[in-house]
């Protein structure tokens, strides 16, 4: 187990108190799953997907073993994306974990990537909500301020090619940029640091449906959580009503236009 998740990372997992965590650049071969047991007795299911022969890219899910969390087998697997249906305390989620090609990647590579994850976003169950997250290698000034980007509003910003593609993906699927709904300092937004800590960027994003966004209480980077990586964990707290009745919302009645 130590070869899959380093001891230092296990300690951080223990104190993060996350229900699940999406990992990128896992770099493990093929696909597989393991049960990871901490010294405290807590258990996590670890599912990963990588290349068959190259230790490159790779994504994974780390999910707490809990009677209130129902886990399905990943039904779409690729070294750059992985999707899974989760039911957490009755809240039905389709979670898509992605690792986008870098900005230097070819246009064709990026086109193939976004066409593929578009297919993974198709919901499989009734009343299922979509949550897309991961390393998009995208830069957009929307992530540096509170602008409440919900996938429908048009806001002028500065972005690279990956950032423009990600925003188009959000608009097409009506997804929000979760961190743009909160007032944070720059240090609470940066998710990538260079080796000398001088260059900082926001590469990681959480993109929920608007219905999910209303239950998100924060989406904040934790610079003190060092996972032996140049990235920092982006923690999102989702507090949903615990019962189906409490989650139900009446539909808005359409006004009839009198001729």
Residue, then its C-alpha position, 0 to 999 in steps of 0.5 A: x500500500x505504501x507504494x500507491x499512496x505515500x505515508x505523508x499523503x495518507x496523513x494529509x488525507x486523514x486530516x482533510x476529512x474528505x468524502x472523496x478526492x480526485x487525483x491527477x497525474x497518478x502515473x500508474x499503469x493500466x486500471x485497478x483498485x485497492x483498499x487503503x487502510x490508515x492507522x486510525x482504521x479508516x478505509x478508502x477505496x482507490x480507483x485509478x486509470x493509466x496508460x498500459x505501458x507508459x507512466x504518464x498522465x493517469x487519473x484516480x478516485x480516492x473515496x472514503x469507505x462509508x455506509x452512507x456513500x454508495x460507490x459504482x465501478x468507473x464505467x469510462x476509463x482513460x489516462x486523462x479522464x475517469x467518471x463514476x456515479x456516487x451517492x453521498x447521503x442520498x445525493x446522486x452525483x455523476x463525478x467526472x475527473x479530468x486531466x487536460x492536455x497542457x497548453x503546449x498540446x496540439x489543437x487536435x489533442x485538445x479537441x479529442x479530449x473535450x469531445x471525449x469528456x462531453x460523452x462522459x458527462x451524460x447522466x446515467x440515472x434519474x435525478x443525477x447531478x453533474x460535477x466535473x473537476x480536475x486539472x484543466x491546465x486552464x488560465x482565466x482571470x475569472x478564477x482570480x475574483x468573485x464574479x459568479x460565473x454560472x455558465x450563462x453569463x458573459x464576462x470579459x476576461x483574459x485567458x489562454x487557449x485551455x481557459x477559453x475551451x474550458x469556458x466554452x465547455x461550461x457554457x455548453x453544459x451550464x456549469x459554474x466555476x465554483x471558486x468564482x462565487x467566493x471572496x478569497x485572497x490570491x493565495x487561497x486560489x493558487x493551485x500550482x506552484x513552481x519549484x522556487x515558489x515564485x510562479x503561481x497559477x490556477x490550473x485546477x477547477x471544480x465545475x458543478x451544475x447550478x443546482x449543486x452550486x447553491x449547496x457549496x459553502x466554499x471552494x478554496x485551495x489549501x497551500x499548507x497541504x503539501x502532497x509532495x507535488x507542485x499542485x495544492x489541494x482544492x477543497x470544496x465543501x458541499x452541504x446538501x439537504x439530507x432527505x429527498x423532500x428537503x432537496x425537492x424544489x417546485x418548478x417555476x410556472x411559465x407565464x402564458x402570453x395572452x394574444 
